[in-house]
Amino acid sequence: MTENLRQSRSEMVRLNDELAGKVAQLERAQAALVQSEKLASIGEMSAAVAHGLRNPLASLRASAQLVLRHPGTPGAAEQLQAILDEVDRLDRRISHLLTFSRPAPFRPVPERVSTLVQEVLPAFAERLRTQGVTLDLQIPETLPEILADTMKLEQALVELVSNALDAMPTGGTLKLVASVASDAGGIGGVAIEVRDSGRGIAPETLQSVGQPFFTTRSEGTGLGLATARRFVEQHGGRLDVSSTLGEGTSVRIWLPKA
Amino acid sequence: MNSATILVVDDERTLARAIKAYLEEAGYGVEIAADAESALPLVASLRPDVVITDVRLPGMDGIALLGKIREFDPSISVIVMTAHGSIEGAVAAVKLGAFDYLKKPLDLEELRLLADRARETSALKQELSYYRKGLGATTRSPR
């Protein structure tokens, strides 16, 4: 009996050691995975930053090369002006990147979606008029309140509306629709959709949309949608982009109710 | 001087204009398109010898444009430019039939030399196509 107990105890000790070894192995594997994910994400970010900076650099280099070839001509003055403009563009991109990456406090309060939208839209009245864009607003007052850091969510909406208007330089329809919606896990919330009737985004380009510095416009910084996504996710929400070439693009944000 | 035509497709206006000015000095006729959608009608109407396109464009991208140009006229040489952190997209473009690729920021003289070679290749392909058609017509003609 005592011998049996001793054997059982010794077996338990062995199994315990084996388990401890496996746990340590799993922890090492998890740490390696986290590290490799971090490196992959740094790699993606670096590639995006490189792209965002190399385009203005390409213009700078080409303009400088032309000035060197024909200094003192009227064309050279034009190229020098282009160089100044490109330097300013680079500076704007760097400023936006710093804003994007700077940590900021999160102060959520219960808020109505209609109030957020009403705060944002007046800033676009002039652009809507000059671009000939019709506004189709469908924001019911009966929607539940959401927990919102108003400054951040308004900024996110500004970025989405601004992108939508950029996609319709010669007119179209800007649709803002809000509705009650649950997320995949059944948590109640509100969905806000910002839809343009622009030319849309090609499927192969769509997967890169929202990555920092990714832009399809030469004047864009490629940080608008990335900033919006970051702010929405800070609220426990999510942002999805869908698009059809020739029909337009839709950005849907979902936010949990207060 | 040469009478060849080059179409530059890039929404980076400053760069596109600088490329145009440089290549025009080298004797090329150069047109600019800011995106693939407006480039396609120009490809059909101008029948350029060479197209120089960025990989990333608003709407349809440079790789899809390359495919459309290859379908329309495989003798047109397409040079691809990329500002991306990696050159995978550009290498993929070469595998799909692009003449060559250049990384941004690029050297205008290097681009000009590449355009010269691309134009020569394009001319040779056109010549070959012409003789093949002629040969086909001869063999099909009744005796």
Interface residues (C-beta under 8 A of the other chain):
Chain A: S46 A47 A48 V49 A50 H51 R54 N55 L57 A58 S59 L60 R61 A62 S63 Q65 L66 R69 G75 Q79 A82 D85 E86 R199 G200 I201 A202 E204 T205 T216 R217 S218 L245
Chain B: D11 E12 R13 T14 L15 R17 A18 I19 A21 Y22 E37 R56 L57 P58 G59 M60 D61 I63 A64 M81 A83 H84 G85 S86 K103 K104 P105 L106 D107 L108 E109
